[in-house]
Amino acid sequence: MNRQKVLTIAGIAGAVCIGASGAAAAGYLPLWLAEILLVIAFPLFVLFIGLWWNAAEGDEDIPFIGY
């Protein structure tokens, strides 16, 4: 995976987080469903931002960032 793919996945996960919280606040989405979406999407967002931060510019593999 290169930096652009990782950043795209992080952006999608971030958009899901923002969309779920906004839809729940506006009353379009039940609170329990928004919580499930946030529990799934927020760790993905944090993980892929970390991977993006450590990724090289080329097509090389993403370095291992630890446990």
Secondary structure, DSSP 4 states (H G I P E B T S, - for coil): --HHHHHHHHHHHHHHHHHHHHHHHHTSS-HHHHHHHHHHHHHHHHHHHHHHHH--SSSPPPPP---
